[in-house]
């Protein structure tokens, strides 16, 4: 009975379900736990019922309300049923666990567990502990729960340290209350980010080339860039120091872990020239379909292409060339991509909701791909990646946010 209630159905009931062996079933549940299950026997003979609550505190009543004691084997009881009679299994203890919907590697997340006596009898004292994925830990490791009276539920708090990322996108935390020969459990599913997420309080990277062959990362994230090729500067750039991209020049970091970004903004003051495919931002191996790193680049027709969050997306709208423009590309948590030029939306598209997975350490580049090809010509002034999607009203302020 009720082996996999959806989390959205915390409370509910159902009547008239038909089961094998000429059995009709009514059931109710509260807080994701079975409350009462009534089986109506259509014929005489052994009637086996399996339910999670049978491993915990429960009792069985016949249709007159008299308690009976059918034999139990694990989570199964066998009722000596009589044709036309009904039997009700009444839960005597419920455990409800609450955990965040999403968590990242290395984070500490709050988990609460509420123990309730739903019937008329106290729940005896017991030990409450969390069963966790390998590499996870909880503080405290366990809690001694005093007796719980009907109408007076008790809630206990744990701090859970999420283990290292291993590529898994979901995990399950189970709260187990046990004492003597009984045990009751409740589980919560937690979505997992595939690797660490960038700090939300600063940019992923912020570059403002002014002189020399090294560009300091103003974000504080330490992703300084080296200029490959000739470092020549353009005094007509918006800030007065744009880096000229002459076909042999581009910016690159050493190997760096971008992290997992469920949303992001890519912005640059850039003058676009040249033909063919030309890279803007690149942290992706060639030929990848979009599940490892990110590419934002220009196509031969001067439209934008976004390869990330599991998709290769061609964005609508032509990008101006031959002059400095304020180019911003955003992707929100729904996978909606918008492109802006000088504060005006010029196109967009849709990726998946998987987010940008930058979980492999490799160079982050501007104006060239990972092999040093598909170079952009023109010039670039300030550029940045933010770990959130700017709104349309914020797009014009990206420099203030990044620098």
C-alpha positions as CSV (number, residue, x, y, z in Angstrom):
1,X,0.0,0.0,0.0
2,X,1.1,3.5,-0.9
3,X,4.7,2.6,-1.8
4,X,5.5,5.9,-3.7
5,X,3.3,8.8,-2.8
6,X,4.2,11.9,-4.9
7,X,5.6,14.7,-2.6
8,X,2.9,17.0,-4.0
9,X,0.2,14.8,-2.4
10,X,1.2,15.4,1.2
11,X,-2.4,14.7,2.5
12,X,-5.1,12.8,0.7
13,X,-7.4,9.7,0.5
14,X,-8.7,7.3,-2.0
15,X,-11.6,4.8,-1.9
16,X,-12.7,1.9,-3.9
17,X,-9.4,0.7,-5.3
18,X,-9.5,-2.9,-6.5
19,X,-6.7,-5.4,-5.7
20,X,-5.9,-8.9,-6.6
21,X,-7.7,-11.6,-4.6
22,X,-11.2,-9.9,-4.8
23,X,-10.2,-7.1,-2.4
24,X,-11.4,-3.5,-2.3
25,X,-9.1,-0.9,-0.6
26,X,-9.7,2.5,1.0
27,X,-6.7,4.5,2.2
28,X,-5.9,7.9,3.7
29,X,-2.5,9.6,4.4
30,X,-1.2,12.6,6.1
31,X,2.2,14.3,5.7
32,X,3.2,11.7,3.1
33,X,2.6,8.9,5.6
34,X,-0.2,6.3,5.5
35,X,-2.8,7.0,8.2
36,X,-5.5,4.3,7.8
37,X,-5.8,1.5,5.3
38,X,-9.0,-0.5,5.1
39,X,-9.2,-3.7,3.1
40,X,-12.6,-5.2,2.2
41,X,-12.4,-9.0,1.6
42,X,-14.4,-10.4,-1.2
43,X,-13.7,-14.0,-0.2
44,X,-12.4,-15.9,2.8
45,X,-8.7,-17.0,3.2
46,X,-5.3,-15.5,3.9
47,X,-5.0,-11.9,2.9
48,X,-1.5,-10.4,2.8
49,X,-1.0,-6.7,3.1
50,X,2.4,-5.0,2.6
51,X,2.9,-1.4,3.8
52,X,5.8,0.6,5.2
53,X,3.9,1.5,8.3
54,X,3.8,-2.2,9.3
55,X,7.4,-2.0,10.3
56,X,6.5,0.7,12.8
57,X,3.9,1.3,15.4
58,X,0.4,0.2,14.2
59,X,-2.6,-1.9,15.1
60,X,-5.3,-3.8,13.1
61,X,-9.0,-3.6,13.8
62,X,-11.9,-5.7,12.5
63,X,-15.0,-4.0,11.2
64,X,-16.4,-3.9,14.8
65,X,-13.4,-1.9,16.0
66,X,-11.9,-4.8,17.9
67,X,-8.1,-5.0,17.8
68,X,-6.8,-8.2,16.2
69,X,-3.2,-9.4,16.0
70,X,-2.4,-10.9,12.6
71,X,1.1,-12.4,12.2
72,X,3.8,-10.0,10.8
73,X,6.8,-10.8,8.6
74,X,8.8,-7.6,8.0
75,X,6.5,-5.1,6.3
76,X,3.8,-7.8,5.6
77,X,0.9,-8.9,7.7
78,X,-1.4,-11.9,6.9
79,X,-5.0,-11.5,7.9
80,X,-7.3,-14.5,8.2
81,X,-10.0,-12.8,6.2
82,X,-13.7,-13.6,6.1
83,X,-15.8,-13.1,3.1
84,X,-17.5,-9.7,3.2
85,X,-15.7,-8.4,6.3
86,X,-13.4,-5.4,6.5
87,X,-10.1,-4.9,8.3
88,X,-8.4,-1.6,9.1
89,X,-4.6,-1.0,9.7
90,X,-4.2,2.2,11.8
91,X,-0.8,3.9,11.9
92,X,0.5,4.7,15.3
93,X,3.5,6.9,14.4
94,X,4.4,9.2,11.5
95,X,7.7,10.7,10.6
96,X,7.9,13.6,8.2
97,X,11.2,14.8,6.8
98,X,11.7,18.2,5.2
99,X,14.8,19.0,3.1
100,X,15.8,21.6,0.4
101,X,14.7,20.8,-3.1
102,X,18.2,21.4,-4.5
103,X,21.7,21.3,-3.0
104,X,25.3,21.6,-4.1
105,X,28.4,19.7,-3.4
106,X,30.1,20.7,-0.2
107,X,27.1,22.7,1.1
108,X,25.5,22.4,4.5
109,X,21.7,22.1,4.3
110,X,19.0,22.1,7.0
111,X,16.9,19.0,7.5
112,X,14.0,18.8,9.9
113,X,12.1,15.7,11.0
114,X,8.7,15.8,12.8
115,X,7.4,12.9,14.8
116,X,3.7,12.7,15.4
117,X,1.4,10.3,17.2
118,X,-1.7,10.3,14.9
119,X,-3.8,8.0,17.0
120,X,-4.8,7.8,20.6
121,X,-1.7,6.3,22.1
122,X,1.8,7.8,22.8
123,X,4.7,7.0,20.6
124,X,7.3,5.4,22.8
125,X,10.8,7.0,23.1
126,X,13.2,6.0,20.4
127,X,16.3,7.0,18.4
128,X,16.1,9.2,15.3
129,X,18.9,9.2,12.7
130,X,19.3,10.0,9.0
131,X,20.4,7.5,6.4
132,X,22.5,9.5,3.9
133,X,24.3,8.9,0.6
134,X,27.9,7.8,0.9
135,X,30.2,10.7,1.8
136,X,27.5,12.8,3.4
137,X,27.4,13.5,7.2
138,X,24.8,14.9,9.6
139,X,25.1,16.9,12.8
140,X,24.0,15.5,15.2
141,X,24.5,11.9,14.0
142,X,21.3,10.9,15.9
143,X,18.8,12.2,18.4
144,X,17.1,10.5,21.3
145,X,13.4,11.2,20.9
146,X,11.3,11.2,24.1
147,X,7.8,9.8,24.1
148,X,5.4,11.8,21.8
149,X,1.8,12.3,22.8
150,X,-1.2,12.6,20.5
151,X,-1.6,16.3,19.5
152,X,1.9,17.2,20.6
153,X,4.3,16.5,17.6
154,X,8.0,17.0,18.1
155,X,10.4,18.5,15.5
156,X,14.1,17.8,15.4
157,X,16.8,19.6,13.3
158,X,19.9,18.3,11.6
159,X,22.6,20.0,9.6
160,X,23.6,17.8,6.7
161,X,27.0,18.2,4.9
162,X,26.6,17.3,1.3
163,X,29.3,15.1,-0.1
164,X,31.6,15.7,-3.1
165,X,30.1,15.9,-6.5
166,X,30.1,12.6,-8.4
167,X,27.9,13.4,-11.4
168,X,24.7,12.3,-9.7
169,X,21.8,14.7,-10.2
170,X,19.6,13.5,-7.3
171,X,19.9,11.9,-3.8
172,X,17.6,10.6,-1.1
173,X,17.7,11.4,2.6
174,X,15.8,9.0,4.9
175,X,14.8,9.7,8.5
176,X,14.5,6.6,10.6
177,X,12.9,6.4,14.0
178,X,13.4,3.1,15.8
179,X,13.0,1.5,19.2
180,X,13.0,-2.2,20.1
181,X,11.4,-4.3,17.3
182,X,9.9,-1.4,15.3
183,X,11.1,1.2,12.9
184,X,9.4,3.9,10.8
185,X,11.0,5.9,8.1
186,X,10.3,8.8,5.7
187,X,12.4,10.0,2.8
188,X,13.0,13.2,0.9
189,X,14.5,13.6,-2.6
190,X,17.1,16.3,-3.0
191,X,18.2,17.5,-6.5
192,X,21.9,17.8,-6.8
193,X,24.0,20.3,-8.7
194,X,26.6,18.3,-10.7
195,X,29.5,20.3,-9.2
196,X,30.1,23.4,-7.1
197,X,28.1,26.6,-8.0
198,X,29.9,29.9,-8.3
199,X,29.4,32.3,-5.4
200,X,26.3,34.3,-5.9
201,X,27.8,37.5,-4.5
202,X,30.3,38.2,-7.2
203,X,30.9,37.7,-11.0
204,X,32.3,34.4,-12.3
205,X,34.9,36.6,-14.1
206,X,35.2,40.3,-14.9
207,X,37.9,41.5,-17.3
208,X,38.9,45.1,-18.2
209,X,42.0,45.1,-20.4
210,X,43.9,48.3,-20.0
211,X,47.6,47.6,-20.7
212,X,50.2,44.9,-20.9
213,X,49.7,41.2,-21.6
214,X,47.8,40.2,-18.5
215,X,44.2,41.1,-17.6
216,X,43.4,41.0,-13.9
217,X,40.1,39.4,-12.9
218,X,38.2,42.1,-11.1
219,X,35.7,39.7,-9.7
220,X,38.0,38.4,-7.0
221,X,37.6,34.8,-8.4
222,X,41.3,34.7,-9.5
223,X,40.6,34.0,-13.2
224,X,43.3,36.3,-14.6
225,X,43.7,36.2,-18.3
226,X,46.8,36.2,-20.5
227,X,46.7,37.9,-23.8
228,X,47.9,35.6,-26.6
229,X,49.3,37.5,-29.6
230,X,50.0,41.2,-29.9
231,X,48.5,43.4,-27.1
232,X,47.5,46.6,-28.8
233,X,45.0,49.0,-27.2
234,X,42.3,51.2,-28.7
235,X,41.7,54.6,-27.1
236,X,38.3,55.0,-28.8
237,X,36.8,52.1,-26.8
238,X,34.0,52.9,-24.3
239,X,36.4,52.9,-21.4
240,X,39.4,54.3,-23.3
241,X,41.4,51.1,-23.4
242,X,39.9,48.4,-25.7
243,X,42.0,45.4,-26.7
244,X,42.5,45.2,-30.4
245,X,41.6,41.7,-31.8
246,X,43.7,41.5,-35.0
247,X,43.1,37.8,-35.8
248,X,46.0,36.5,-33.8
249,X,45.0,38.0,-30.4
250,X,42.7,36.4,-27.8
251,X,42.4,36.1,-24.0
252,X,42.8,32.9,-22.1
253,X,43.0,31.7,-18.5
254,X,44.8,28.6,-17.3
255,X,42.7,25.6,-16.4
256,X,39.8,26.8,-14.3
257,X,36.6,25.2,-13.0
258,X,33.6,27.4,-14.0
259,X,31.2,25.4,-11.9
260,X,27.5,24.7,-12.3
261,X,25.4,27.7,-13.3
262,X,21.6,27.2,-13.5
263,X,21.4,30.7,-14.9
264,X,24.0,33.2,-16.2
265,X,24.7,36.4,-18.0
266,X,27.5,36.9,-20.6
267,X,28.3,40.6,-21.4
268,X,30.9,42.5,-23.4
269,X,31.7,45.8,-24.9
270,X,32.8,44.5,-28.3
271,X,33.4,45.6,-31.9
272,X,32.7,42.7,-34.2
273,X,34.5,42.3,-37.5
274,X,35.6,39.4,-39.7
275,X,33.7,36.5,-41.2
276,X,32.9,32.9,-40.4
277,X,32.3,31.5,-37.0
278,X,33.9,33.7,-34.4
279,X,34.2,33.0,-30.7
280,X,33.1,35.3,-27.9
281,X,33.1,33.3,-24.7
282,X,34.4,29.7,-24.8
283,X,35.0,27.0,-22.1
284,X,33.9,24.0,-24.1
285,X,35.7,21.3,-26.0
286,X,35.1,21.2,-29.8
287,X,32.1,19.2,-31.0
288,X,30.4,19.1,-27.6
289,X,26.6,19.2,-27.8
290,X,26.3,21.6,-24.9
291,X,26.6,19.5,-21.8
292,X,30.1,20.4,-20.9
293,X,31.0,24.1,-20.6
294,X,29.7,27.0,-22.7
295,X,30.1,28.7,-26.1
296,X,28.7,32.0,-27.0
297,X,29.8,32.9,-30.6
298,X,28.9,34.5,-33.9
299,X,27.8,32.6,-37.0
300,X,28.8,33.6,-40.6
301,X,25.5,35.5,-40.8
302,X,26.3,37.5,-37.7
303,X,23.7,35.9,-35.5
304,X,24.5,34.6,-32.1
305,X,24.9,30.9,-31.2
306,X,24.6,29.6,-27.7
307,X,25.9,26.1,-26.9
308,X,25.3,25.1,-23.3
309,X,22.6,23.8,-20.9
310,X,22.3,20.7,-23.2
311,X,21.4,22.6,-26.4
312,X,23.0,24.1,-29.5
313,X,20.7,27.2,-29.9
314,X,20.8,29.6,-32.8
315,X,19.5,33.0,-31.5
316,X,17.3,35.1,-33.7
317,X,18.4,38.7,-34.5
318,X,21.4,40.0,-36.4
319,X,24.3,41.6,-34.4
320,X,25.7,44.9,-35.7
321,X,29.3,45.0,-36.9
322,X,32.0,47.6,-37.3
323,X,31.3,49.6,-34.1
324,X,31.4,49.0,-30.4
325,X,28.2,47.6,-29.0
326,X,27.1,46.6,-25.6
327,X,26.3,42.9,-26.1
328,X,24.5,41.0,-23.3
329,X,23.2,37.4,-23.4
330,X,21.2,36.0,-20.5
331,X,19.9,32.5,-19.7
332,X,17.4,32.0,-16.9
333,X,16.5,28.9,-14.9
334,X,13.8,28.0,-17.3
335,X,16.4,27.8,-20.1
336,X,15.1,31.0,-21.8
337,X,17.9,32.9,-23.6
338,X,17.7,36.6,-24.4
339,X,20.2,38.7,-26.4
340,X,20.5,42.5,-26.0
341,X,22.4,45.1,-28.0
342,X,22.8,48.5,-26.4
343,X,20.1,47.6,-23.9
344,X,17.5,46.5,-26.5
345,X,16.4,42.9,-26.9
346,X,17.4,41.7,-30.4
347,X,16.6,38.0,-30.2
348,X,16.5,34.9,-28.2
349,X,16.0,31.2,-28.0
350,X,15.5,28.3,-25.6
351,X,17.9,25.8,-24.0
352,X,17.0,23.1,-21.4
353,X,16.6,23.7,-17.7
354,X,19.7,21.6,-17.0
355,X,21.9,24.7,-16.5
356,X,25.5,25.3,-17.7
357,X,27.7,22.5,-16.5
358,X,31.3,23.8,-16.1
359,X,32.5,20.8,-14.1
360,X,35.7,20.1,-16.0
361,X,38.8,22.3,-15.5
362,X,39.9,23.9,-18.7
363,X,40.7,27.4,-20.0
364,X,38.1,30.1,-20.3
365,X,38.7,32.1,-23.5
366,X,37.4,35.2,-25.2
367,X,37.9,35.6,-29.0
368,X,39.1,32.0,-29.7
369,X,38.1,28.4,-29.2
370,X,39.9,25.8,-27.1
371,X,42.2,25.0,-30.0
372,X,43.0,28.7,-30.6
373,X,40.9,28.9,-33.8
374,X,37.7,30.6,-34.8
375,X,39.2,33.9,-33.7
376,X,37.2,37.0,-33.5
377,X,38.6,40.2,-35.1
378,X,37.7,43.7,-34.1
379,X,38.2,44.8,-30.5
380,X,36.9,44.2,-26.9
381,X,36.7,46.4,-23.9
382,X,35.2,45.2,-20.6
383,X,33.6,41.8,-20.4
384,X,32.1,39.6,-17.7
385,X,30.2,36.5,-16.8
386,X,27.6,36.7,-14.0
387,X,26.2,33.7,-12.2
388,X,22.6,34.9,-12.6
389,X,20.3,36.1,-15.4
390,X,20.0,39.8,-15.4
391,X,16.5,41.1,-16.0
392,X,15.7,43.4,-18.9
393,X,15.8,46.4,-16.5
394,X,19.2,45.4,-15.2
395,X,21.0,44.7,-18.5
396,X,22.2,48.3,-18.9
397,X,23.8,48.2,-15.5
398,X,25.9,45.0,-16.0
399,X,29.2,47.0,-15.7
400,X,28.2,48.4,-12.3
401,X,27.3,44.9,-11.1
402,X,30.5,43.3,-12.5
403,X,33.0,46.1,-11.6
